[in-house]
Amino acid sequence: MATIHFLNVLEGDCNIIQHDSGRVTVMDVSNAYNDEDTAEEKAVKASKEREEMRNRTFVPSDKKNYHQKKDPDNPIDYLKNKLKVNDIFRFIISHPDMDHLDGIKDLFDEFEITNTWDTDNDKYIDLTGFFAGYNKEDWKFYTNLRAGKVTTTKRLTYFSKTNNLYFNEDDITILCPTAELVKLGNETEDYNDSSYAILFTPPKKNGGKWKILLAGDTHNDSWDYILKNHKSDVSNVDILFAPHHGRDSSRNYDFLDTLKPKVTLFGNASSEHLAYKKYPETRITNNQAGYVILDIALDQIEIFVKNFEFAKDFRLNPKRNWTAPTYNSVHKAYLLGQLNA
């Protein structure tokens, strides 16, 4: 059955889906690098901004700091050495922010990537100015890809309600963007609402489907569209990859009244910026858990995490009082819990 890997990539995003079809989807990339560092890459790794990313947690006083930001995942290493992946069937660029493109050039150098999903955004970055701890070569590579100059992959721009055989075989529904949302993002220079949002619906027993929603950086206009056009699809989801890393970004949270996620996964933004109290109780962040793995079967989704201490504290919490976490040698991770069909 399918497996999803939610990687701990500093303050960016990278999600990997291993489909039942044998195909691999990667949505966004961050903290990715190969073994050959250019002078620019060495400077980025050693930069004050990168060090600040590793240390910037601001964990609230009532929460424990598990320090997982100090040990981030490298998606290239994870794909090659942990998952033994050699090629990527689809790489989805949710939107053109650098925390979703960090290491894209090395990713394309190391893997055969058949299809790349992108948007026809017009974002511009002045490379002569301050670049906030990211590699300028990645932005140059991305703009060449966006312009159709990278010929090793097939660049595709899809919209909500687009469908084809591969989507059906891989249980993918595109919720966003629309052409109108991409146009609006270009006009306002706010590209979050031109982000891809993907609903992954692998089968569960008795003919049902799990609902796992990867929300990219979607903002209010995207959710207005989704709730108007896909409300039944996104009602009562099992697992939500929170939009915009789970940040409290001056947004409307009414969409959660429809989604009602059983589990919410937050990325690695500073804890002071995460909207913990806006989401239902079962929330997992990369800074707590390290990487998170969803092992999906017909009758259950098992949730594994890298960090033993977090898994232990979660399971032995008096409100649960479960047994101590067990180690899974395949996933190299500890069982946190499971959702049952």
N, C-alpha and C positions, 0 to 999 in steps of 0.2 A: 504493500500500500504506500501512499504518498507520505513524504516527510517534508516539513518546513524547518528551515534554520534561520533564526532571528539573531543576527550577529551583533556583537558588542564592538562598535567601530567608532570610538571616541564620540563626537557629537554629530554624527551623520547617520545614514541608513544603508543597510544592505540585507536583503532577504533572499534566500535560496529555496526554491521549490523543486524537489525531486518527484516528478509525476509518475503515476502508474504506467504511463506509456513508455517510460524510460527517458523522456526528454527532461531537460533541466531549464528552469527559468531563474534568472537573477534579476531582481528589482532593485536598482540603484547600487552604488558602490561608494565606499569610503574607507580610508586608511589602508588602501591597497597598494602594494608595491612588490616588485620582483627583486631578484638578487643583484641587479645591475643598477646602482644608483648614479644618476647624473649629478653634476655639481648643484643643480637646482634642487633635486630631491634631497640631497644631503643637507642643504641649507634649510629646507622646509622641516625635515625631521628634527633638526637641532634648534629650530626657532623657538623664541619665547612664547609665541602663540600656541604651538603644539604642546609645550610644557604646561601652559595654562589650561588647555583642554583636558589634559590628564589629571590635573589637580582640582579643576573647577567642579566641585560637587555640591557644596552648600547644603548638605543633608540636614533637614530639620532636627531640632533637639529631641523630638520624640521618636526619631527613626535611627536605625543603626547604619553606619557607613561600612559597606562591604568592600570598598576600594577596588571595584572591578574596572573602573576607568583606567587604572594604572597598568592594566594587563589587557589591552584591546586586541581584538582579532584582526588578522590580515586576511581579507577574503580570498586573495590569490593562494596563499598557503593553505587556507581552510579547504578550498575547492580541490586543490591538487593533492594534498597530502592526507587530509582527513577523509574527504569524500571520493578521492580517486577520479575526479571529473577531468576529462580532456577537452570537451567541447560543450558549448552553451547553445541551446536551441533558440532561446529568446532572451535578450537583455532589454529590460524596460527602464528607460530613463523617465522617472516620474515627472520631473520638471528641472529646469536648468539652474539650480543652485549648487554651489561648489561642494556643499556637504553631502550631495547626492552624486557627485562626479569625481570625487577625490580618488585618484588612481586609475581613471578610466583608460589612459593611454597604456599603462602597464597591463591592465586587464586584457585589452585587445592584442597586446604583444604576446601574451601567454596562452590565450585560448582562441580556438576557432569559434566565432560567434556568428551563427547563421542569420538571425534576424535581430534587428535593433528597433525597438519602438521609441519614437521621439515625438515631439510636438513642433509645429511650425511657429515657434516663438521667435521673437526678435531681440532677446536680451543681449545687451552689450556690456562688456566690462573693459575698462581702461587698464591695460596691462602695464602702463607706465606708473601707475599709482600703487598704493598699499594693497597687498593681496591677502592679508589676514591668515597667514600660515598655510596657504594652499599652493599647489604647483601650477605656475602659469602655463606650463606645457600641457597640462590636462585641459585647460580652457581652450588653448589653441587647437588641440586635437578634437575637442567637442565641436567647436565651430566649423571645423573642416567636415566632420561627420554630418552635422546639421545641414551643411551646404551640399551634401552628396558627394564629397570628394574622397571619402573612405570607401574603397571598392571591395574590401574583404568581407563586408556584411551587407545585408539587404535592409536599408532604412525604410521603416514603415510608419505611417501616421494614422492611428486608429481613433475612432470616436465611440462614445456610448452607443449601444445597440448594434454595433458592428459584430458580425458573427461569421465563423467559418468552421470547417471540419476540425482543424487543429484545436480551436478553442473548445469545441465540444469534447474532443478526446481528452483534453487536459483540464476540463471542468472549470474553465475561465469565463467570467462575464465582465465586460468592461462597463463600469458604472459612470465614469468620467474620464476625459473631458468631453465637451462638445465643441464644435467649430466656433460657436458663439462665445464659450468660456475662454478659448484660446485667444480669440480676437479681443475680448475684454481685457485679458491679462496683458496683451501687447499694448493696449491703449493706456492702461493704468500703471504699467510696469510693476504690477503685483502678480507674479507668476504662480503663486500658490494655487489659485483657482483655475489654472490650466493644467493642474496635476492629474496624472492617472490615478484612478481608484479602481481596484480589482476585487471582485468577489470570487473566491475559490470555493467550489462546492463539490468536494469528493464524495463518493457514495457512502452511506451508512446503512445499517440493516433495515429490513422491511421496506426497502424502496425509497428511503429518505435520503437527504443530503445534509452533510455538515455545511455550516456557513462560516467562512473565515474571510474577514474583510481587511484587505491591505489598503489603507486609506491615503497613502502618500502624504502630501502636505495640503490636502484639500481644505478650503476655508468656507465661509458662509454661503457664497453663491453656488459653490459645488453642492453643498448639502441641501440647499433649496431645490436644486435640480434633481438630485438623487431621491429625495423624499417625494417629489412630485411624480417622478417617472419610474422609480424602482422600489417603492415603499414596501411592497410585499417581499421582494427579494432580500431586503436588509432588515426585516423585522426579526427580532429575537436571534441575533447572531451568536454563535458559539464563542468565537475569538475575534477580537478587534485589535488590529495593529493601529494604535491611536493616531489620528491625523496630527501632522506637524510635531511628531515625536512625543505627543502628549503635553506639549507646552500650553500654558495658560496664555493664549495669544489674543486676548480681547475678542473672543469669538462667542457666537451663540451656541449653547450646548443642548438646545431642544432636540437635536437629532438623536440624542441618547435615549429619549423617551420612546423612540421607535426601535432603536438597535438593541437596547437592553443586553449588552454583552455579558456573557458568563465570566469571561476572562479578558482583561485588557493588557496589552503589552506596550510599555513605554520605552522610547529610545533613551539615549544617553545625554539629554540636556541636563543642565544643572538642576538639582532637585528643587531649588527655590522657584524655578520657572515651570515646574510640572504641575498640572492641574489635578492633583491627587483627589481632592474632595469632589470634583465634578463627575468622576467616573464611579461606577459600581465598585464594590469592596475588593474584589479579587483583581489586584493590579500587580504586575511584575515589571521591574525596570532592569535595564542592562547593568546599571551600577550595582544592583543587588545580586543579580543572578549570573552575570556573565552572559555567554550565549544561551539561547533558549531553543529547544528542539521540540517540535510537535510531531509525534509518531502517530499517524492516522490509520485507524483500522475501521472495519465496518461497525464494530460494537463499542469502540472507545477511541478517544484521543489521549494518549499519554504525553504528559508534559515533563520534559527533562531540562535541567539547568546545569551549567558548568560548576557553579560555586556550591560546595558541600555545606558551608556554614549557613548560607541563606536557606538551602533546602532543609537543613536540620531545624533551624529556627521556625521556618514556615510550618513544617509538619508537626513539630512538638509544641507548637503554640497551644495553650490550654483550651482555646475554643475549638481546636481540632483534636488534639491529643492522639495523633496518629503514630505509627511506628517510625523509627529512624529511617532516613532515606537510603535506598539501595543504589548501588552503582551499576550502570549499564555499560558493558565493555565495548559494545558496538558504537554507541553514541558518545562514549567517553564523557558521561554526564550522570547526574543523580536524579532519581525520580522525585518530582515535586508533587504530582497528583495526576488525576485523570478526569475527563468528562465522559460520561456514559451515554450511549445512544438512548 
